[in-house]
């Protein structure tokens, strides 16, 4: 065990504090009639997103002024710091704004650009996943494990937003979905939590941002899962977030990769993409 693999206890305790603070900000806005604005990339944002991130950023700046912060809503400060907090105040804003529970607060702590801590918090149901390098993932304080589903035909596959896939990625994903037990959409970070619990077997994403995924990596890996791009490479470069594959175990990961890799296992002409949305 090396120093770069360990999140100091004080930083872990602080991560819980900022997650609690963000949850307190968000709860009063849930299932209220909110103005939904559009950001430059046309993605939605609400006052709850912005206030939650602002609250967390101010706490970090006060308690750890030497740390960097990278947030979805307010960008990056002190990017070259040894320790950098990555904040996604509401991952799943579309779900939040429409009254669905399929959203969460996401927090990652990077040490020298590597994620050593990840938190997913569902502030309405009071569910919290915590992942750390070298430690088992905890769900509300209890260790959890990914599933032992080894065959794609038995696997439950989730993806957040099929409309974000380009034509090539959609074709590749359709090969995977055609061989799976069933597929569902629109759970964002909550799907990663379900994967860590063993309820979901594969999570496949395309055209996402690092702040969407970085908090999930320690959680999935700490529960026994695997996180790579669609070529099987660890996520170490910003360009790799065009394709992300999270799998419950190595055997299932290998079969999923075979379906997703470019040019393998051609999809029969006319084969429909089966995606369950209800």
N, C-alpha and C positions, 0 to 999 in steps of 0.2 A: 504494500500500500504506500503510495507516494503522496506528498503534500498536495499536488495538483489534482488529485482524485478525491479530495476530502473537502466537504463544505464545513467550515468552522461552526460549532454549535451556536455561537452568537448570531451568525448570519441566518441560520435556519430559524431560530426564534424570531428574528426580525422579519423573515419572509412570512411567517404566520401572522405577524402583526400587520403588515401591509395588506395581506389578503383579507384579514378581518376588517380593516379600515375600508377597503374597496367594497366589500360586501355590504357594509353599513351604508355606504353611499348609494349603492345600486338598488337595494331592496325597495325603498319607497317609490321608485319609478316603475317597478314591474307591474305589468297589466294596467298601466295608465295610458291616457291618450297623449302620446309624445310627438313632438315635431321630429320628423326623420329627414335629416339633411343628406346631401350627396357629396362625397369627397371628390377629389380630382380624378380618382380612378373609377368613379361612379358607385363605389361601395357605400352602404348607408352608415350613418353615425348619429348618435343621440346625445343629449346632454349628459346622460348617465355614463356613456363611454368616456367622455371628456373629463367629467368631474372625478370619476374613479381613477383615471390615470394621473390627473393632476394631484390628487390626494397622495397617491403612492410616490410620485416623483418628489413631492415636497418632503415627505418623510425620509426618503433616501438622501436627499440633499442635506437635510438637517443632521441625520445620524451618521451618514457615511459620505461626507463631502468629497472624498477622494475617489469614490466609485463612479463608474460610468452608468448611463441610463440610455436604453433604446426602447422607445415606445411606439405603438401603432399610431397614436394620435398626435404626438408632439415631437417626434423625431429623436435624434441622438445628441447626447452631450457627453463630453469626456470619453470619446470612443476608444482612445488608446489606453484606458485604465486597465490595470491588472484584473480587477473585478468589475463586471458589467451586468447590470440588471436589465432583463428583457421583459417588457410589460405588454400584455394584450388584455386591456381592461374588461372587454366583453368579446370573447371569441364566440361568434354566432349572433351577431347583432340582429340579423333578420329574424332569427328565432325569438330573441329577447323582445324585439319591437312588436312581434305578432303574438306575444303571450305564451310562447312555447318554453318549456323547461330545458330544451336542448341547447344550452349555452353555458359558458363558464368564464371565470376569471383565470387568466393564465400568467404565471410568473416563472421566469428562469433566471438562474444566476450562472454567469459564465466566468470561468477562471482561465485567463489566457486564451479566450475564444472558445473554450470547450464547456459544454453545459454540465455542471456538477450538481445542480439542484433544479427540480421542476415541481410546480404546484398547479393543479387544476382544482378550482373551487366552484361548486354550484351553490350560490348564495341563498337560493330559495329553499332548496331541500337540505341544506347544511351537509353536503357531501364534499369531502376533500381528499384528493389523492396527493401524496408526497413521494417523490422519487429522488434518490441521491445515488451518486456513484459509490459503489462498494457496499450499499445497504439495500435490503429488501424494500420494495415499494409498499407504502402503507395507505390503506383506505380507512379514513376515520380512526387512525391509530392501529389498525389491524393489518398484518401482512397479507398480501394477495398474490396470486399467480395467474399467468395466462393459461389458456386452455391447452390440452394435449391433442387437439384435433390435428391429425396428420395428413388427411387427404382433402383435396380441394372440393371434391364432391360432397363432403360433409361440412364444409366451412360456411360460416355466415360472414358475408363481406359488406363492409360499410364504406361509403364515400360521402364527402360533405356536399359537393355541388358539381354535378355532371356537366352543367353548362360552362364550367371553367375549363373543361378539357378541349383541346383543339381536335381536329378531325383524326389525326394520327393517334393521339392519346386515347380518344374515345374508341377507336377501332381496337387498339390493344387492350383497353379495359374490357371491351365487350367479349373478347376471347376468354378473359378471366371469369367474367360474370356468367358466361354460358356454361362453365364447368362447375360453378359453385352451387351450394344448397339453395341460397337465395341472397339477394342484395338489397340493401336499404340506403337511403340518402338523407342528408340534411341534419346531422347531429354534431358536426364540427368537433370541438375538443371533447364533448361528452362521449363521443364514440371512442376516443382514445382511452378514456376512463373505463368504458365497458370492455375494451380489449384487455386492459390490465386486470379486470375482474374475472376474465375468462368467459364472458358472455358473448363476445364478438371474437372472430378468429383472424380476420384480415381487415386492415384499414388502408385504402388506396386513395391517394390524393394527387392532384395535378394543378400547377399554376398557383401555388400557395407561397406565403412569405415565411422567412425564417422565424419571425415572432409567433407564427401559427404553430410551428413544429418544435422549436427548441425546448419549450417547457415539457413537451410530451416525451422527448427522448429518454431522460432519466427515469421517467415513470414506466414506460414500456420495457426498457432494458432491465430495470430493477425488479420487474415482475416476471422476467424470464423471456421476454419477447425480443424481436430483432427489428431495427429501423435502418433502412437503406434507401437508395434511389432505385429506379426500375432496372438498373443494370447490376444491382447487388453491391454497390459501393457505399461506404459510410458517408454520411452527409457532412462534408467538410468544406464545401464551396457553395456560395450563394446561388450559383446557376443550377445546382442539383435540386432545388425546391420546385423546379418544374415538374418533377415526378418523385413521389414519396411512397414507399411501401412499408407498412408496419405489419409484422406477422407474429403469431403466438409462439412459434417455435421454428427450428431450423428446417425440419422436414417440409412443413407447409410453406415456408418461405421459398424453398427451392422450387417447388411445383408452381407457386405463384409467379416467380421470376420467369420460368419457362414459358408461361402464358403471356407475360407482359413484354418480354424482350422483343425488340424489333425483328420482324421477319420469321418468327417461330410460330408453329401451330396455326396455320391459316384458318380463318373463320369461314365455314361453309357459306356460300352465297345465299342470302336470304334469311340467315339465322338471326332471329330477333334478340335484342338486348333485354334481358329480364331484370327489371329493377322494381322492387316493391317500395312504394312511398307511403303506404297507409299502415 
